[in-house]
Amino acid sequence: MTDASNIERTVFIISDGTGITAETFSHSVLSQFEGVKFNQVRIPFVDTLEKADSVVERINHLAAQGTQPIAFTTLVNTEVSTRIKTANALFLDLFAGFVEPLEHNLGVRSSHSIGKSHKVANSAQYRNRIDAINYSLAHDDGQFIKGLSEADVILVGVSRCGKTPTSLYLAMQYGVKAANFPLIPEDFERGGLPATLHPHRSKLFGLTIQPERLAEVRQERRPNSKYASLPQCLHEVAEAERLMRMENIPSLSTTTKSIEEIATTILHEIKLDQHQSY
């Protein structure tokens, strides 16, 4: 086998919509090839033959330099897709790989509508996601505590352990109203949860982090402060984890996990797994 560290390839993400679906899929596939350098180029809204010809020219120009590009495509227009595939690239067509077998199995032709998965501006699902995003923004870091009764989940943990990005990801991807509430030194001195959280214990989920990593993150925010010092981080993490155990709050460490893994674990643990209908 070739040494992966010597391989560098250009990857085109080509779609007649936003290209988000193809880009997400390509990340999952390409991540399996450790050491290979992939230079990704996303080309959205390729919805005419003129645009297709421009993409073909761009791919062929690069291929002529000696290395065949890779192309992930989600093109529902057959003419545009056929024109694109005249280029010198390795094509990985998501629609051909999935839509055509489904058509055969279901006995129903797909609509072949461009951007179908993103045309949801008037749907209840879309409105729920917007409401959840607004909610999570308004209830970040313990703000507007009177609205906690509306939360689907309340994330607790020390400052900078990943509560805010996780809350927003849950809202954006799943329409989950996720509030987050910081555990602070005063809570540890008191030896219990803030009184504000007592009525909502069934909604609590704890996030923790390795103290060394927490110190690195905090140093970026407040360099050379007590807040970012390793002794302070060691103390806060130990006390937060003790409090979570005492209160029987489910938790996980964010240190080595992606935000997708964190969100999926939370959804599963608190029984918020959603089976969406389209």
Protein Blocks (a to p, Z undefined) as FASTA:
>chain_A
ZZfklpccddddddfblolmmmmmmmmmmmmmghiacdddddehiabfklmmmmmmmmmm
mmmnopacddddddfblklmmmmmmpccddddfklmmmmmmmmmnopacekighklmmmm
lgmklmmmmmmmmmmmmmgghiakllmmmpmbdcdddehilpmmmmmmmmmmnopacddd
dddfklmmnopacfklmmmmmmgccddddfklmmmmmmmmmghiaklpmklmmmmmmmmm
mmmmmnopacddfklpcfklmmmmmmmmnopaccddZZ
